Amino acid sequence: MSGKSVKIAYWAATGLVALVYLGRATFYITAHDMVAGMYEGVLTFPTYIIWPPAILKIVSFLTQNRVREKKSPYGDLLNRAA
C-alpha cells in the first residue's frame, strides 16, 4: 500500500470509531431510562455510573483525531512489512 492509501484507511477507521463513540454517548444521554434499566437489570450496576462513560466517550470523540507526531517504538519495521 502506498503512503496515501494508508493515511486514507487510517483516517476512515478513526472516523468510524469516533462516530461509534459519539453515537453511544448520544444513546446514553437521550435514552437514559432505557440504559438505566439495562445497567440495573442486566449488569446490576448502579445508575450513577452511566454519566462518566457518556462524558468520556464525548471527550474521546473530540480528542481522537488529534495527531501527535511521535516516533514509533518499532521504527521502520511496520512500513517495511507492508
C-alpha positions as CSV (number, residue, x, y, z in Angstrom):
1,M,0.0,0.0,0.0
2,S,1.2,3.5,-0.7
3,G,1.5,6.1,2.0
4,K,-1.6,7.9,0.8
5,S,-3.7,4.7,0.9
6,V,-2.5,4.0,4.4
7,K,-3.4,7.5,5.6
8,I,-6.9,7.3,4.0
9,A,-7.5,3.9,5.6
10,Y,-6.3,5.2,8.9
11,W,-8.5,8.3,8.9
12,A,-11.5,6.3,7.7
13,A,-11.1,3.8,10.5
14,T,-10.5,6.6,13.0
15,G,-13.6,8.5,11.8
16,L,-15.8,5.4,12.1
17,V,-14.6,4.7,15.7
18,A,-15.2,8.3,16.6
19,L,-18.7,8.2,15.2
20,V,-19.4,5.0,17.2
21,Y,-18.2,6.7,20.4
22,L,-20.4,9.7,19.7
23,G,-23.4,7.6,18.9
24,R,-23.0,5.6,22.1
25,A,-22.7,8.7,24.2
26,T,-25.8,10.2,22.5
27,F,-27.7,7.0,23.3
28,Y,-26.6,7.1,26.9
29,I,-27.9,10.7,27.2
30,T,-31.1,10.6,25.2
31,A,-32.3,7.1,26.3
32,H,-31.1,7.4,29.9
33,D,-34.1,5.5,31.3
34,M,-33.6,2.5,29.0
35,V,-29.8,2.5,29.7
36,A,-30.5,2.8,33.4
37,G,-32.8,-0.3,33.2
38,M,-30.1,-2.3,31.4
39,Y,-27.5,-1.2,33.9
40,E,-29.7,-2.2,36.9
41,G,-31.4,-5.3,35.5
42,V,-28.7,-7.0,33.3
43,L,-25.4,-5.7,34.7
44,T,-26.5,-5.0,38.3
45,F,-24.6,-1.7,38.3
46,P,-25.8,1.5,39.9
47,T,-27.3,4.1,37.6
48,Y,-25.0,6.9,38.6
49,I,-22.2,5.1,36.7
50,I,-23.9,5.9,33.3
51,W,-22.7,9.6,33.2
52,P,-18.9,9.1,33.4
53,P,-18.8,6.7,30.4
54,A,-21.0,9.1,28.4
55,I,-18.8,12.1,29.2
56,L,-15.6,10.1,28.5
57,K,-17.0,9.0,25.1
58,I,-17.7,12.6,24.1
59,V,-14.2,13.6,25.2
60,S,-12.7,10.7,23.3
61,F,-14.7,11.7,20.2
62,L,-13.4,15.2,20.5
63,T,-9.7,14.2,21.1
64,Q,-9.5,11.1,18.9
65,N,-8.5,13.0,15.7
66,R,-5.6,14.9,17.4
67,V,-2.5,13.6,15.8
68,R,0.8,13.8,17.6
69,E,4.0,13.3,15.7
70,K,5.8,10.6,17.6
71,K,8.4,8.2,16.6
72,S,7.2,4.6,16.6
73,P,8.8,2.3,19.1
74,Y,9.0,-0.2,16.2
75,G,11.0,2.2,14.0
76,D,10.5,1.4,10.3
77,L,9.6,-2.2,10.9
78,L,5.9,-1.8,10.1
79,N,6.5,0.2,6.9
80,R,8.9,-2.4,5.7
81,A,6.5,-5.3,6.4
82,A,3.7,-3.7,4.3
